[in-house]
Amino acid sequence: MPRWAHNKLPTAVKKRYFELLHQGLKGAAAAREVGVSTSCGSKWFIEAGSMIVPDPGPIAPRFLTQDDRIAIADGLHARQPVKGIAALIGKSVSTVYREIQRGSKDGPYQPWWAHNQALLRRRRPKEEKIRAGEPLRTTVRTKLAEKWSPQQVSRYLALPQ
């Protein structure tokens, strides 16, 4: 019978494990570093969606961070009311409710899986049209240089050419 369970460890241990993975350590090395077995680290990795999505860097304060998601999971684990969790992280109650709905994968809320999914949703799948097309960029620059408003340029571009 095991003396401890992977889900009973403090969230700081799990957080440190994923930080080490983001830094480029292999799963076994990261597990050794935080003091858990390789199989425990593998289980955490699988629960998180079996992938490490590169963090795109700083985001707007209106978005939830990984720390916010961990605070939500800790609050749910401690059976705090959602209103209290929302006040703790400084977000609206409806945002926290939506996050719990989205991040509950086959049962309880999974903050690391939810964060990976959020990062995947944020990524733009294709390049913006203005960056991709030189003729479009030239037309927009020309019209703006002629003191056209952005609305006028937009209407001009919508006309059949």
C-alpha positions in Angstrom: 0.0 0.0 0.0 1.5 3.4 -1.0 2.4 5.8 1.8 1.4 8.9 -0.2 -0.6 9.6 -3.3 0.4 11.9 -6.1 -2.7 14.0 -5.6 -2.0 14.6 -1.9 1.3 16.5 -2.5 1.3 20.3 -2.3 0.5 22.0 -5.5 3.9 23.8 -5.3 5.6 20.5 -6.0 3.5 19.9 -9.1 4.0 23.5 -10.2 7.8 23.2 -9.8 7.7 19.9 -11.9 6.0 21.7 -14.8 8.4 24.7 -14.5 11.3 22.3 -14.9 9.6 20.7 -17.9 9.1 24.1 -19.5 12.8 24.9 -18.9 13.7 21.8 -21.0 14.4 19.1 -18.4 13.3 15.5 -19.2 10.4 14.1 -17.3 12.5 11.7 -15.2 15.0 14.4 -14.2 12.2 16.8 -13.3 10.6 14.2 -11.2 13.9 13.4 -9.4 14.4 17.2 -8.8 11.0 17.6 -7.0 11.3 14.3 -5.2 8.6 12.2 -6.8 8.8 9.0 -8.8 9.1 9.0 -12.6 5.7 7.3 -12.8 4.1 10.1 -10.7 5.6 12.7 -13.0 4.4 10.8 -16.0 0.9 10.7 -14.5 0.9 14.4 -14.0 2.2 14.9 -17.5 -0.6 12.7 -19.0 -3.2 14.5 -16.9 -2.0 17.8 -18.2 -2.7 16.7 -21.8 0.6 14.9 -22.6 2.2 18.0 -24.1 4.1 21.1 -23.0 2.8 24.1 -24.8 5.4 26.9 -24.9 4.3 29.9 -22.9 4.0 32.8 -25.3 5.2 35.3 -22.6 3.4 38.0 -20.8 -0.4 38.3 -21.3 -3.0 40.9 -20.6 -4.2 41.0 -17.0 -7.7 40.1 -18.0 -6.6 36.5 -18.9 -6.1 33.8 -16.3 -2.5 32.8 -15.6 -1.3 29.4 -14.6 -1.0 30.7 -11.0 -4.7 31.8 -11.1 -5.7 28.3 -12.3 -3.7 26.7 -9.5 -5.4 28.9 -7.0 -8.8 27.9 -8.4 -7.8 24.2 -8.0 -6.6 24.8 -4.5 -9.7 26.6 -3.6 -11.9 23.9 -5.0 -9.9 21.2 -3.2 -10.3 23.2 0.1 -14.1 23.4 -0.7 -14.1 27.2 -0.7 -17.0 28.9 -2.4 -16.4 30.1 -6.0 -17.2 33.6 -4.9 -14.3 33.5 -2.4 -11.9 32.0 -5.0 -12.8 34.8 -7.5 -12.2 37.5 -4.9 -8.9 35.8 -4.0 -7.5 35.9 -7.6 -9.2 39.2 -8.5 -11.4 37.9 -11.3 -15.2 37.9 -11.7 -17.3 35.0 -10.4 -18.6 34.2 -13.9 -15.0 34.0 -15.2 -14.1 31.5 -12.5 -17.3 29.4 -13.2 -16.5 29.3 -16.9 -12.9 28.3 -16.2 -14.1 25.5 -13.9 -16.5 24.3 -16.6 -13.8 24.4 -19.3 -11.0 22.9 -17.2 -12.8 20.0 -15.7 -11.6 17.1 -17.7 -13.3 13.8 -16.9 -14.1 14.9 -13.3 -12.3 17.4 -11.1 -10.7 20.6 -12.3 -7.3 20.1 -13.8 -5.3 23.4 -13.7 -2.4 22.3 -15.9 -4.5 20.7 -18.6 -6.8 23.8 -18.5 -3.8 26.1 -18.9 -2.4 24.1 -21.9 -5.9 24.2 -23.5 -6.1 27.9 -23.0 -2.7 28.5 -24.6 -3.7 26.3 -27.5 -6.9 28.3 -28.0 -5.0 31.6 -27.8 -2.6 30.8 -30.7 -3.6 32.3 -34.0 -3.5 29.5 -36.6 -2.6 31.7 -39.5 -0.8 35.0 -40.3 -2.8 38.2 -40.4 -3.8 39.3 -43.9 -2.1 42.6 -43.5 1.2 40.8 -42.8 0.8 38.3 -45.6 0.0 40.5 -48.5 2.3 43.3 -49.7 -0.3 44.8 -52.1 -2.8 45.1 -49.2 -0.2 46.6 -46.9 0.8 49.1 -49.6 -2.8 50.2 -50.2 -3.5 50.7 -46.5 -0.4 52.7 -46.0 -1.1 54.9 -49.0 -4.7 55.6 -47.9 -3.6 56.4 -44.3 -0.8 58.7 -45.6 -3.5 60.5 -47.6 -5.3 61.2 -44.3 -8.1 58.6 -44.8 -9.6 57.3 -41.6 -9.4 53.6 -40.8 -13.1 53.3 -41.4 -12.8 54.9 -44.8 -9.9 52.5 -45.7 -12.0 49.6 -44.5 -15.0 50.6 -46.7 -12.6 51.2 -49.6 -11.1 47.7 -49.2 -14.6 46.1 -49.0 -15.6 47.5 -52.5 -15.3 45.1 -55.4 -12.1 45.9 -57.2 
